[in-house]
Amino acid sequence: MKKMNKKQAKEIASLKGLPPASIDFSDIPEIRDWRGAVVGRFYRPIKKPVTIRLDADLLAWLRAQGKGYQTKVNRILRTAMEGSASR
């Protein structure tokens, strides 16, 4: 993400100080139909580099799936984490 400059930081700070009643929403249409909305679409957690030891056959299987085996490992672990949280 691009770092903001001093002018942008100052503008954001001044906007944060505004009371909600002073914000003009007249040019923003109200959304009434949320059926096509996707939860978490723009959520990007911070990645941390780690060293992990995997069985050789497991690593070979992951790599055989094509590019992005680390992303696949992350997705598998996230699915397991979310599944255990719902129990």
PDB file with one MODEL, atoms N, CA, C and O in Angstrom:
MODEL        1
ATOM      1  N   MET A   1       0.832  -1.169   0.000  1.00  0.00           N
ATOM      2  CA  MET A   1       0.000   0.000   0.000  1.00  0.00           C
ATOM      3  C   MET A   1       0.883   1.240   0.000  1.00  0.00           C
ATOM      4  O   MET A   1       1.920   1.273   0.663  1.00  0.00           O
ATOM      5  N   LYS A   2       0.472   2.247  -0.738  1.00  0.00           N
ATOM      6  CA  LYS A   2       1.251   3.468  -0.862  1.00  0.00           C
ATOM      7  C   LYS A   2       1.173   4.278   0.433  1.00  0.00           C
ATOM      8  O   LYS A   2       0.102   4.446   1.016  1.00  0.00           O
ATOM      9  N   LYS A   3       2.318   4.770   0.863  1.00  0.00           N
ATOM     10  CA  LYS A   3       2.377   5.568   2.077  1.00  0.00           C
ATOM     11  C   LYS A   3       1.806   6.955   1.801  1.00  0.00           C
ATOM     12  O   LYS A   3       2.080   7.542   0.755  1.00  0.00           O
ATOM     13  N   MET A   4       1.019   7.476   2.730  1.00  0.00           N
ATOM     14  CA  MET A   4       0.421   8.800   2.511  1.00  0.00           C
ATOM     15  C   MET A   4       1.415   9.900   2.854  1.00  0.00           C
ATOM     16  O   MET A   4       2.275   9.747   3.721  1.00  0.00           O
ATOM     17  N   ASN A   5       1.265  11.015   2.143  1.00  0.00           N
ATOM     18  CA  ASN A   5       2.144  12.148   2.400  1.00  0.00           C
ATOM     19  C   ASN A   5       1.565  13.021   3.514  1.00  0.00           C
ATOM     20  O   ASN A   5       0.485  12.736   4.031  1.00  0.00           O
ATOM     21  N   LYS A   6       2.281  14.080   3.879  1.00  0.00           N
ATOM     22  CA  LYS A   6       1.857  14.933   4.997  1.00  0.00           C
ATOM     23  C   LYS A   6       0.528  15.623   4.707  1.00  0.00           C
ATOM     24  O   LYS A   6      -0.305  15.771   5.601  1.00  0.00           O
ATOM     25  N   LYS A   7       0.327  16.042   3.465  1.00  0.00           N
ATOM     26  CA  LYS A   7      -0.917  16.721   3.092  1.00  0.00           C
ATOM     27  C   LYS A   7      -2.110  15.780   3.267  1.00  0.00           C
ATOM     28  O   LYS A   7      -3.145  16.175   3.803  1.00  0.00           O
ATOM     29  N   GLN A   8      -1.958  14.525   2.811  1.00  0.00           N
ATOM     30  CA  GLN A   8      -3.035  13.544   2.946  1.00  0.00           C
ATOM     31  C   GLN A   8      -3.303  13.232   4.420  1.00  0.00           C
ATOM     32  O   GLN A   8      -4.457  13.124   4.835  1.00  0.00           O
ATOM     33  N   ALA A   9      -2.247  13.088   5.196  1.00  0.00           N
ATOM     34  CA  ALA A   9      -2.397  12.798   6.621  1.00  0.00           C
ATOM     35  C   ALA A   9      -3.133  13.930   7.328  1.00  0.00           C
ATOM     36  O   ALA A   9      -3.982  13.687   8.186  1.00  0.00           O
ATOM     37  N   LYS A  10      -2.803  15.162   6.965  1.00  0.00           N
ATOM     38  CA  LYS A  10      -3.455  16.327   7.566  1.00  0.00           C
ATOM     39  C   LYS A  10      -4.938  16.360   7.197  1.00  0.00           C
ATOM     40  O   LYS A  10      -5.789  16.649   8.038  1.00  0.00           O
ATOM     41  N   GLU A  11      -5.242  16.058   5.920  1.00  0.00           N
ATOM     42  CA  GLU A  11      -6.636  16.063   5.460  1.00  0.00           C
ATOM     43  C   GLU A  11      -7.447  14.978   6.172  1.00  0.00           C
ATOM     44  O   GLU A  11      -8.583  15.219   6.581  1.00  0.00           O
ATOM     45  N   ILE A  12      -6.870  13.795   6.321  1.00  0.00           N
ATOM     46  CA  ILE A  12      -7.564  12.702   7.000  1.00  0.00           C
ATOM     47  C   ILE A  12      -7.787  13.056   8.467  1.00  0.00           C
ATOM     48  O   ILE A  12      -8.855  12.783   9.014  1.00  0.00           O
ATOM     49  N   ALA A  13      -6.800  13.654   9.100  1.00  0.00           N
ATOM     50  CA  ALA A  13      -6.942  14.048  10.503  1.00  0.00           C
ATOM     51  C   ALA A  13      -8.068  15.065  10.668  1.00  0.00           C
ATOM     52  O   ALA A  13      -8.828  14.999  11.634  1.00  0.00           O
ATOM     53  N   SER A  14      -8.181  16.009   9.726  1.00  0.00           N
ATOM     54  CA  SER A  14      -9.249  17.005   9.828  1.00  0.00           C
ATOM     55  C   SER A  14     -10.618  16.375   9.586  1.00  0.00           C
ATOM     56  O   SER A  14     -11.605  16.775  10.204  1.00  0.00           O
ATOM     57  N   LEU A  15     -10.679  15.393   8.692  1.00  0.00           N
ATOM     58  CA  LEU A  15     -11.950  14.706   8.434  1.00  0.00           C
ATOM     59  C   LEU A  15     -12.390  13.873   9.632  1.00  0.00           C
ATOM     60  O   LEU A  15     -13.582  13.781   9.927  1.00  0.00           O
ATOM     61  N   LYS A  16     -11.419  13.262  10.328  1.00  0.00           N
ATOM     62  CA  LYS A  16     -11.748  12.465  11.511  1.00  0.00           C
ATOM     63  C   LYS A  16     -12.376  13.325  12.607  1.00  0.00           C
ATOM     64  O   LYS A  16     -13.153  12.832  13.425  1.00  0.00           O
ATOM     65  N   GLY A  17     -12.038  14.601  12.616  1.00  0.00           N
ATOM     66  CA  GLY A  17     -12.558  15.498  13.641  1.00  0.00           C
ATOM     67  C   GLY A  17     -13.960  16.014  13.357  1.00  0.00           C
ATOM     68  O   GLY A  17     -14.567  16.649  14.220  1.00  0.00           O
ATOM     69  N   LEU A  18     -14.486  15.754  12.162  1.00  0.00           N
ATOM     70  CA  LEU A  18     -15.826  16.236  11.823  1.00  0.00           C
ATOM     71  C   LEU A  18     -16.906  15.421  12.522  1.00  0.00           C
ATOM     72  O   LEU A  18     -16.791  14.200  12.632  1.00  0.00           O
ATOM     73  N   PRO A  19     -17.958  16.093  12.998  1.00  0.00           N
ATOM     74  CA  PRO A  19     -19.079  15.331  13.548  1.00  0.00           C
ATOM     75  C   PRO A  19     -19.835  14.646  12.403  1.00  0.00           C
ATOM     76  O   PRO A  19     -19.930  15.214  11.315  1.00  0.00           O
ATOM     77  N   PRO A  20     -20.370  13.447  12.620  1.00  0.00           N
ATOM     78  CA  PRO A  20     -21.059  12.717  11.550  1.00  0.00           C
ATOM     79  C   PRO A  20     -22.187  13.511  10.892  1.00  0.00           C
ATOM     80  O   PRO A  20     -22.436  13.344   9.699  1.00  0.00           O
ATOM     81  N   ALA A  21     -22.865  14.361  11.641  1.00  0.00           N
ATOM     82  CA  ALA A  21     -23.989  15.127  11.090  1.00  0.00           C
ATOM     83  C   ALA A  21     -23.542  16.131  10.026  1.00  0.00           C
ATOM     84  O   ALA A  21     -24.355  16.571   9.213  1.00  0.00           O
ATOM     85  N   SER A  22     -22.268  16.494  10.026  1.00  0.00           N
ATOM     86  CA  SER A  22     -21.793  17.483   9.060  1.00  0.00           C
ATOM     87  C   SER A  22     -21.348  16.869   7.736  1.00  0.00           C
ATOM     88  O   SER A  22     -20.945  17.595   6.828  1.00  0.00           O
ATOM     89  N   ILE A  23     -21.415  15.556   7.613  1.00  0.00           N
ATOM     90  CA  ILE A  23     -20.985  14.887   6.385  1.00  0.00           C
ATOM     91  C   ILE A  23     -22.147  14.831   5.405  1.00  0.00           C
ATOM     92  O   ILE A  23     -23.246  14.404   5.758  1.00  0.00           O
ATOM     93  N   ASP A  24     -21.899  15.264   4.172  1.00  0.00           N
ATOM     94  CA  ASP A  24     -22.919  15.291   3.118  1.00  0.00           C
ATOM     95  C   ASP A  24     -22.883  13.978   2.335  1.00  0.00           C
ATOM     96  O   ASP A  24     -21.913  13.689   1.633  1.00  0.00           O
ATOM     97  N   PHE A  25     -23.947  13.189   2.462  1.00  0.00           N
ATOM     98  CA  PHE A  25     -24.050  11.911   1.764  1.00  0.00           C
ATOM     99  C   PHE A  25     -24.959  11.990   0.540  1.00  0.00           C
ATOM    100  O   PHE A  25     -25.284  10.958  -0.049  1.00  0.00           O
ATOM    101  N   SER A  26     -25.372  13.182   0.150  1.00  0.00           N
ATOM    102  CA  SER A  26     -26.375  13.337  -0.914  1.00  0.00           C
ATOM    103  C   SER A  26     -25.909  12.789  -2.262  1.00  0.00           C
ATOM    104  O   SER A  26     -26.747  12.408  -3.080  1.00  0.00           O
ATOM    105  N   ASP A  27     -24.615  12.738  -2.519  1.00  0.00           N
ATOM    106  CA  ASP A  27     -24.129  12.241  -3.806  1.00  0.00           C
ATOM    107  C   ASP A  27     -23.814  10.741  -3.794  1.00  0.00           C
ATOM    108  O   ASP A  27     -23.312  10.204  -4.781  1.00  0.00           O
ATOM    109  N   ILE A  28     -24.108  10.070  -2.684  1.00  0.00           N
ATOM    110  CA  ILE A  28     -23.845   8.635  -2.569  1.00  0.00           C
ATOM    111  C   ILE A  28     -25.185   7.907  -2.536  1.00  0.00           C
ATOM    112  O   ILE A  28     -25.973   8.109  -1.612  1.00  0.00           O
ATOM    113  N   PRO A  29     -25.452   7.060  -3.536  1.00  0.00           N
ATOM    114  CA  PRO A  29     -26.736   6.348  -3.527  1.00  0.00           C
ATOM    115  C   PRO A  29     -26.791   5.316  -2.397  1.00  0.00           C
ATOM    116  O   PRO A  29     -25.795   4.665  -2.083  1.00  0.00           O
ATOM    117  N   GLU A  30     -27.969   5.184  -1.797  1.00  0.00           N
ATOM    118  CA  GLU A  30     -28.156   4.200  -0.743  1.00  0.00           C
ATOM    119  C   GLU A  30     -28.231   2.809  -1.359  1.00  0.00           C
ATOM    120  O   GLU A  30     -28.920   2.602  -2.359  1.00  0.00           O
ATOM    121  N   ILE A  31     -27.527   1.867  -0.765  1.00  0.00           N
ATOM    122  CA  ILE A  31     -27.547   0.490  -1.257  1.00  0.00           C
ATOM    123  C   ILE A  31     -28.613  -0.270  -0.474  1.00  0.00           C
ATOM    124  O   ILE A  31     -28.554  -0.365   0.752  1.00  0.00           O
ATOM    125  N   ARG A  32     -29.580  -0.804  -1.198  1.00  0.00           N
ATOM    126  CA  ARG A  32     -30.664  -1.543  -0.554  1.00  0.00           C
ATOM    127  C   ARG A  32     -30.562  -3.042  -0.815  1.00  0.00           C
ATOM    128  O   ARG A  32     -31.081  -3.840  -0.036  1.00  0.00           O
ATOM    129  N   ASP A  33     -29.903  -3.429  -1.895  1.00  0.00           N
ATOM    130  CA  ASP A  33     -29.796  -4.841  -2.261  1.00  0.00           C
ATOM    131  C   ASP A  33     -28.360  -5.308  -2.070  1.00  0.00           C
ATOM    132  O   ASP A  33     -27.473  -4.937  -2.839  1.00  0.00           O
ATOM    133  N   TRP A  34     -28.134  -6.111  -1.056  1.00  0.00           N
ATOM    134  CA  TRP A  34     -26.793  -6.584  -0.717  1.00  0.00           C
ATOM    135  C   TRP A  34     -26.572  -8.031  -1.140  1.00  0.00           C
ATOM    136  O   TRP A  34     -25.615  -8.656  -0.684  1.00  0.00           O
ATOM    137  N   ARG A  35     -27.449  -8.595  -2.019  1.00  0.00           N
ATOM    138  CA  ARG A  35     -27.327 -10.004  -2.394  1.00  0.00           C
ATOM    139  C   ARG A  35     -26.005 -10.336  -3.075  1.00  0.00           C
ATOM    140  O   ARG A  35     -25.510 -11.453  -2.926  1.00  0.00           O
ATOM    141  N   GLY A  36     -25.420  -9.403  -3.817  1.00  0.00           N
ATOM    142  CA  GLY A  36     -24.169  -9.673  -4.513  1.00  0.00           C
ATOM    143  C   GLY A  36     -22.926  -9.344  -3.709  1.00  0.00           C
ATOM    144  O   GLY A  36     -21.810  -9.473  -4.211  1.00  0.00           O
ATOM    145  N   ALA A  37     -23.109  -8.916  -2.454  1.00  0.00           N
ATOM    146  CA  ALA A  37     -21.975  -8.521  -1.622  1.00  0.00           C
ATOM    147  C   ALA A  37     -21.140  -9.728  -1.228  1.00  0.00           C
ATOM    148  O   ALA A  37     -21.665 -10.825  -1.036  1.00  0.00           O
ATOM    149  N   VAL A  38     -19.841  -9.515  -1.110  1.00  0.00           N
ATOM    150  CA  VAL A  38     -18.920 -10.571  -0.709  1.00  0.00           C
ATOM    151  C   VAL A  38     -18.215 -10.122   0.565  1.00  0.00           C
ATOM    152  O   VAL A  38     -17.535  -9.097   0.582  1.00  0.00           O
ATOM    153  N   VAL A  39     -18.385 -10.899   1.628  1.00  0.00           N
ATOM    154  CA  VAL A  39     -17.770 -10.568   2.908  1.00  0.00           C
ATOM    155  C   VAL A  39     -16.283 -10.892   2.856  1.00  0.00           C
ATOM    156  O   VAL A  39     -15.896 -11.974   2.412  1.00  0.00           O
ATOM    157  N   GLY A  40     -15.456  -9.970   3.302  1.00  0.00           N
ATOM    158  CA  GLY A  40     -14.022 -10.208   3.381  1.00  0.00           C
ATOM    159  C   GLY A  40     -13.288 -10.128   2.053  1.00  0.00           C
ATOM    160  O   GLY A  40     -12.139 -10.560   1.962  1.00  0.00           O
ATOM    161  N   ARG A  41     -13.915  -9.593   1.036  1.00  0.00           N
ATOM    162  CA  ARG A  41     -13.299  -9.557  -0.291  1.00  0.00           C
ATOM    163  C   ARG A  41     -11.969  -8.800  -0.297  1.00  0.00           C
ATOM    164  O   ARG A  41     -11.039  -9.183  -1.006  1.00  0.00           O
ATOM    165  N   PHE A  42     -11.881  -7.739   0.485  1.00  0.00           N
ATOM    166  CA  PHE A  42     -10.674  -6.923   0.475  1.00  0.00           C
ATOM    167  C   PHE A  42      -9.812  -7.142   1.712  1.00  0.00           C
ATOM    168  O   PHE A  42      -8.848  -6.412   1.942  1.00  0.00           O
ATOM    169  N   TYR A  43     -10.160  -8.147   2.504  1.00  0.00           N
ATOM    170  CA  TYR A  43      -9.378  -8.463   3.696  1.00  0.00           C
ATOM    171  C   TYR A  43      -8.083  -9.148   3.280  1.00  0.00           C
ATOM    172  O   TYR A  43      -8.112 -10.193   2.630  1.00  0.00           O
ATOM    173  N   ARG A  44      -6.972  -8.575   3.645  1.00  0.00           N
ATOM    174  CA  ARG A  44      -5.668  -9.154   3.335  1.00  0.00           C
ATOM    175  C   ARG A  44      -4.840  -9.151   4.613  1.00  0.00           C
ATOM    176  O   ARG A  44      -4.242  -8.136   4.969  1.00  0.00           O
ATOM    177  N   PRO A  45      -4.807 -10.296   5.306  1.00  0.00           N
ATOM    178  CA  PRO A  45      -4.028 -10.335   6.546  1.00  0.00           C
ATOM    179  C   PRO A  45      -2.540 -10.169   6.261  1.00  0.00           C
ATOM    180  O   PRO A  45      -2.069 -10.460   5.162  1.00  0.00           O
ATOM    181  N   ILE A  46      -1.827  -9.709   7.239  1.00  0.00           N
ATOM    182  CA  ILE A  46      -0.380  -9.534   7.112  1.00  0.00           C
ATOM    183  C   ILE A  46       0.268 -10.909   7.041  1.00  0.00           C
ATOM    184  O   ILE A  46      -0.044 -11.797   7.835  1.00  0.00           O
ATOM    185  N   LYS A  47       1.162 -11.072   6.095  1.00  0.00           N
ATOM    186  CA  LYS A  47       1.888 -12.335   5.937  1.00  0.00           C
ATOM    187  C   LYS A  47       3.187 -12.268   6.746  1.00  0.00           C
ATOM    188  O   LYS A  47       3.836 -11.224   6.814  1.00  0.00           O
ATOM    189  N   LYS A  48       3.550 -13.389   7.352  1.00  0.00           N
ATOM    190  CA  LYS A  48       4.798 -13.488   8.108  1.00  0.00           C
ATOM    191  C   LYS A  48       5.606 -14.648   7.544  1.00  0.00           C
ATOM    192  O   LYS A  48       5.072 -15.746   7.381  1.00  0.00           O
ATOM    193  N   PRO A  49       6.870 -14.430   7.245  1.00  0.00           N
ATOM    194  CA  PRO A  49       7.695 -15.536   6.758  1.00  0.00           C
ATOM    195  C   PRO A  49       8.000 -16.502   7.909  1.00  0.00           C
ATOM    196  O   PRO A  49       8.345 -16.085   9.015  1.00  0.00           O
ATOM    197  N   VAL A  50       7.865 -17.792   7.625  1.00  0.00           N
ATOM    198  CA  VAL A  50       8.162 -18.816   8.625  1.00  0.00           C
ATOM    199  C   VAL A  50       8.907 -19.974   7.963  1.00  0.00           C
ATOM    200  O   VAL A  50       8.900 -20.118   6.740  1.00  0.00           O
ATOM    201  N   THR A  51       9.534 -20.775   8.773  1.00  0.00           N
ATOM    202  CA  THR A  51      10.134 -22.012   8.302  1.00  0.00           C
ATOM    203  C   THR A  51       9.293 -23.142   8.866  1.00  0.00           C
ATOM    204  O   THR A  51       9.026 -23.187  10.067  1.00  0.00           O
ATOM    205  N   ILE A  52       8.875 -24.057   7.994  1.00  0.00           N
ATOM    206  CA  ILE A  52       8.026 -25.160   8.423  1.00  0.00           C
ATOM    207  C   ILE A  52       8.568 -26.451   7.811  1.00  0.00           C
ATOM    208  O   ILE A  52       9.008 -26.469   6.662  1.00  0.00           O
ATOM    209  N   ARG A  53       8.530 -27.514   8.583  1.00  0.00           N
ATOM    210  CA  ARG A  53       9.016 -28.804   8.093  1.00  0.00           C
ATOM    211  C   ARG A  53       7.800 -29.635   7.696  1.00  0.00           C
ATOM    212  O   ARG A  53       6.916 -29.895   8.512  1.00  0.00           O
ATOM    213  N   LEU A  54       7.768 -30.049   6.420  1.00  0.00           N
ATOM    214  CA  LEU A  54       6.681 -30.862   5.887  1.00  0.00           C
ATOM    215  C   LEU A  54       7.227 -32.187   5.394  1.00  0.00           C
ATOM    216  O   LEU A  54       8.393 -32.279   5.008  1.00  0.00           O
ATOM    217  N   ASP A  55       6.390 -33.211   5.407  1.00  0.00           N
ATOM    218  CA  ASP A  55       6.785 -34.495   4.836  1.00  0.00           C
ATOM    219  C   ASP A  55       7.062 -34.303   3.350  1.00  0.00           C
ATOM    220  O   ASP A  55       6.367 -33.543   2.675  1.00  0.00           O
ATOM    221  N   ALA A  56       8.087 -35.001   2.841  1.00  0.00           N
ATOM    222  CA  ALA A  56       8.518 -34.843   1.449  1.00  0.00           C
ATOM    223  C   ALA A  56       7.403 -35.161   0.463  1.00  0.00           C
ATOM    224  O   ALA A  56       7.256 -34.468  -0.544  1.00  0.00           O
ATOM    225  N   ASP A  57       6.610 -36.206   0.738  1.00  0.00           N
ATOM    226  CA  ASP A  57       5.529 -36.556  -0.195  1.00  0.00           C
ATOM    227  C   ASP A  57       4.426 -35.506  -0.198  1.00  0.00           C
ATOM    228  O   ASP A  57       3.819 -35.246  -1.237  1.00  0.00           O
ATOM    229  N   LEU A  58       4.165 -34.904   0.955  1.00  0.00           N
ATOM    230  CA  LEU A  58       3.177 -33.837   1.045  1.00  0.00           C
ATOM    231  C   LEU A  58       3.638 -32.619   0.249  1.00  0.00           C
ATOM    232  O   LEU A  58       2.860 -32.031  -0.501  1.00  0.00           O
ATOM    233  N   LEU A  59       4.888 -32.250   0.414  1.00  0.00           N
ATOM    234  CA  LEU A  59       5.431 -31.117  -0.325  1.00  0.00           C
ATOM    235  C   LEU A  59       5.423 -31.392  -1.830  1.00  0.00           C
ATOM    236  O   LEU A  59       5.106 -30.500  -2.617  1.00  0.00           O
ATOM    237  N   ALA A  60       5.763 -32.603  -2.234  1.00  0.00           N
ATOM    238  CA  ALA A  60       5.736 -32.969  -3.659  1.00  0.00           C
ATOM    239  C   ALA A  60       4.318 -32.854  -4.213  1.00  0.00           C
ATOM    240  O   ALA A  60       4.127 -32.367  -5.327  1.00  0.00           O
ATOM    241  N   TRP A  61       3.327 -33.298  -3.447  1.00  0.00           N
ATOM    242  CA  TRP A  61       1.929 -33.199  -3.882  1.00  0.00           C
ATOM    243  C   TRP A  61       1.507 -31.741  -4.046  1.00  0.00           C
ATOM    244  O   TRP A  61       0.870 -31.380  -5.036  1.00  0.00           O
ATOM    245  N   LEU A  62       1.866 -30.909  -3.070  1.00  0.00           N
ATOM    246  CA  LEU A  62       1.514 -29.485  -3.141  1.00  0.00           C
ATOM    247  C   LEU A  62       2.147 -28.828  -4.361  1.00  0.00           C
ATOM    248  O   LEU A  62       1.486 -28.086  -5.088  1.00  0.00           O
ATOM    249  N   ARG A  63       3.434 -29.105  -4.581  1.00  0.00           N
ATOM    250  CA  ARG A  63       4.133 -28.506  -5.721  1.00  0.00           C
ATOM    251  C   ARG A  63       3.594 -29.025  -7.049  1.00  0.00           C
ATOM    252  O   ARG A  63       3.620 -28.305  -8.047  1.00  0.00           O
ATOM    253  N   ALA A  64       3.109 -30.259  -7.077  1.00  0.00           N
ATOM    254  CA  ALA A  64       2.559 -30.842  -8.307  1.00  0.00           C
ATOM    255  C   ALA A  64       1.253 -30.165  -8.713  1.00  0.00           C
ATOM    256  O   ALA A  64       0.824 -30.282  -9.861  1.00  0.00           O
ATOM    257  N   GLN A  65       0.623 -29.461  -7.781  1.00  0.00           N
ATOM    258  CA  GLN A  65      -0.633 -28.769  -8.083  1.00  0.00           C
ATOM    259  C   GLN A  65      -0.406 -27.543  -8.967  1.00  0.00           C
ATOM    260  O   GLN A  65      -1.358 -26.972  -9.500  1.00  0.00           O
ATOM    261  N   GLY A  66       0.857 -27.140  -9.121  1.00  0.00           N
ATOM    262  CA  GLY A  66       1.176 -25.964  -9.930  1.00  0.00           C
ATOM    263  C   GLY A  66       1.684 -24.823  -9.072  1.00  0.00           C
ATOM    264  O   GLY A  66       1.951 -24.984  -7.881  1.00  0.00           O
ATOM    265  N   LYS A  67       1.811 -23.668  -9.703  1.00  0.00           N
ATOM    266  CA  LYS A  67       2.326 -22.494  -8.998  1.00  0.00           C
ATOM    267  C   LYS A  67       1.451 -22.155  -7.798  1.00  0.00           C
ATOM    268  O   LYS A  67       0.245 -22.402  -7.787  1.00  0.00           O
ATOM    269  N   GLY A  68       2.096 -21.585  -6.797  1.00  0.00           N
ATOM    270  CA  GLY A  68       1.354 -21.107  -5.634  1.00  0.00           C
ATOM    271  C   GLY A  68       1.136 -22.142  -4.549  1.00  0.00           C
ATOM    272  O   GLY A  68       0.109 -22.118  -3.870  1.00  0.00           O
ATOM    273  N   TYR A  69       2.078 -23.046  -4.374  1.00  0.00           N
ATOM    274  CA  TYR A  69       1.876 -24.076  -3.357  1.00  0.00           C
ATOM    275  C   TYR A  69       1.841 -23.475  -1.950  1.00  0.00           C
ATOM    276  O   TYR A  69       1.156 -24.008  -1.077  1.00  0.00           O
ATOM    277  N   GLN A  70       2.563 -22.381  -1.713  1.00  0.00           N
ATOM    278  CA  GLN A  70       2.533 -21.757  -0.390  1.00  0.00           C
ATOM    279  C   GLN A  70       1.167 -21.144  -0.117  1.00  0.00           C
ATOM    280  O   GLN A  70       0.671 -21.193   1.008  1.00  0.00           O
ATOM    281  N   THR A  71       0.558 -20.564  -1.153  1.00  0.00           N
ATOM    282  CA  THR A  71      -0.792 -20.026  -1.022  1.00  0.00           C
ATOM    283  C   THR A  71      -1.772 -21.156  -0.726  1.00  0.00           C
ATOM    284  O   THR A  71      -2.697 -20.990   0.068  1.00  0.00           O
ATOM    285  N   LYS A  72      -1.565 -22.309  -1.369  1.00  0.00           N
ATOM    286  CA  LYS A  72      -2.428 -23.470  -1.139  1.00  0.00           C
ATOM    287  C   LYS A  72      -2.285 -23.938   0.312  1.00  0.00           C
ATOM    288  O   LYS A  72      -3.287 -24.250   0.955  1.00  0.00           O
ATOM    289  N   VAL A  73      -1.062 -23.993   0.834  1.00  0.00           N
ATOM    290  CA  VAL A  73      -0.845 -24.378   2.230  1.00  0.00           C
ATOM    291  C   VAL A  73      -1.590 -23.412   3.147  1.00  0.00           C
ATOM    292  O   VAL A  73      -2.251 -23.834   4.096  1.00  0.00           O
ATOM    293  N   ASN A  74      -1.481 -22.120   2.862  1.00  0.00           N
ATOM    294  CA  ASN A  74      -2.147 -21.108   3.670  1.00  0.00           C
ATOM    295  C   ASN A  74      -3.665 -21.313   3.637  1.00  0.00           C
ATOM    296  O   ASN A  74      -4.324 -21.233   4.673  1.00  0.00           O
ATOM    297  N   ARG A  75      -4.220 -21.578   2.450  1.00  0.00           N
ATOM    298  CA  ARG A  75      -5.666 -21.774   2.299  1.00  0.00           C
ATOM    299  C   ARG A  75      -6.120 -23.028   3.062  1.00  0.00           C
ATOM    300  O   ARG A  75      -7.154 -23.005   3.730  1.00  0.00           O
ATOM    301  N   ILE A  76      -5.354 -24.115   2.965  1.00  0.00           N
ATOM    302  CA  ILE A  76      -5.694 -25.351   3.679  1.00  0.00           C
ATOM    303  C   ILE A  76      -5.704 -25.108   5.191  1.00  0.00           C
ATOM    304  O   ILE A  76      -6.626 -25.533   5.887  1.00  0.00           O
ATOM    305  N   LEU A  77      -4.680 -24.427   5.690  1.00  0.00           N
ATOM    306  CA  LEU A  77      -4.598 -24.147   7.124  1.00  0.00           C
ATOM    307  C   LEU A  77      -5.704 -23.204   7.580  1.00  0.00           C
ATOM    308  O   LEU A  77      -6.268 -23.389   8.659  1.00  0.00           O
ATOM    309  N   ARG A  78      -6.022 -22.189   6.767  1.00  0.00           N
ATOM    310  CA  ARG A  78      -7.102 -21.253   7.120  1.00  0.00           C
ATOM    311  C   ARG A  78      -8.434 -21.987   7.185  1.00  0.00           C
ATOM    312  O   ARG A  78      -9.224 -21.755   8.101  1.00  0.00           O
ATOM    313  N   THR A  79      -8.695 -22.877   6.218  1.00  0.00           N
ATOM    314  CA  THR A  79      -9.939 -23.651   6.217  1.00  0.00           C
ATOM    315  C   THR A  79     -10.029 -24.504   7.478  1.00  0.00           C
ATOM    316  O   THR A  79     -11.088 -24.590   8.099  1.00  0.00           O
ATOM    317  N   ALA A  80      -8.917 -25.135   7.856  1.00  0.00           N
ATOM    318  CA  ALA A  80      -8.891 -25.944   9.080  1.00  0.00           C
ATOM    319  C   ALA A  80      -9.134 -25.069  10.311  1.00  0.00           C
ATOM    320  O   ALA A  80      -9.873 -25.458  11.215  1.00  0.00           O
ATOM    321  N   MET A  81      -8.511 -23.890  10.344  1.00  0.00           N
ATOM    322  CA  MET A  81      -8.681 -22.986  11.476  1.00  0.00           C
ATOM    323  C   MET A  81     -10.128 -22.538  11.590  1.00  0.00           C
ATOM    324  O   MET A  81     -10.700 -22.558  12.681  1.00  0.00           O
ATOM    325  N   GLU A  82     -10.728 -22.133  10.475  1.00  0.00           N
ATOM    326  CA  GLU A  82     -12.113 -21.657  10.496  1.00  0.00           C
ATOM    327  C   GLU A  82     -13.073 -22.788  10.834  1.00  0.00           C
ATOM    328  O   GLU A  82     -14.093 -22.561  11.485  1.00  0.00           O
ATOM    329  N   GLY A  83     -12.757 -24.007  10.398  1.00  0.00           N
ATOM    330  CA  GLY A  83     -13.591 -25.163  10.735  1.00  0.00           C
ATOM    331  C   GLY A  83     -13.547 -25.491  12.205  1.00  0.00           C
ATOM    332  O   GLY A  83     -14.565 -25.858  12.792  1.00  0.00           O
ATOM    333  N   SER A  84     -12.383 -25.365  12.808  1.00  0.00           N
ATOM    334  CA  SER A  84     -12.269 -25.675  14.243  1.00  0.00           C
ATOM    335  C   SER A  84     -12.895 -24.575  15.098  1.00  0.00           C
ATOM    336  O   SER A  84     -13.350 -24.836  16.212  1.00  0.00           O
ATOM    337  N   ALA A  85     -12.920 -23.353  14.581  1.00  0.00           N
ATOM    338  CA  ALA A  85     -13.511 -22.239  15.325  1.00  0.00           C
ATOM    339  C   ALA A  85     -15.029 -22.356  15.374  1.00  0.00           C
ATOM    340  O   ALA A  85     -15.660 -21.868  16.312  1.00  0.00           O
ATOM    341  N   SER A  86     -15.624 -23.005  14.360  1.00  0.00           N
ATOM    342  CA  SER A  86     -17.082 -23.106  14.325  1.00  0.00           C
ATOM    343  C   SER A  86     -17.605 -24.295  15.127  1.00  0.00           C
ATOM    344  O   SER A  86     -18.817 -24.460  15.263  1.00  0.00           O
ATOM    345  N   ARG A  87     -16.712 -25.118  15.656  1.00  0.00           N
ATOM    346  CA  ARG A  87     -17.146 -26.283  16.457  1.00  0.00           C
ATOM    347  C   ARG A  87     -17.388 -25.932  17.886  1.00  0.00           C
ATOM    348  O   ARG A  87     -17.755 -26.798  18.681  1.00  0.00           O
TER     349      ARG A  87
ENDMDL
END
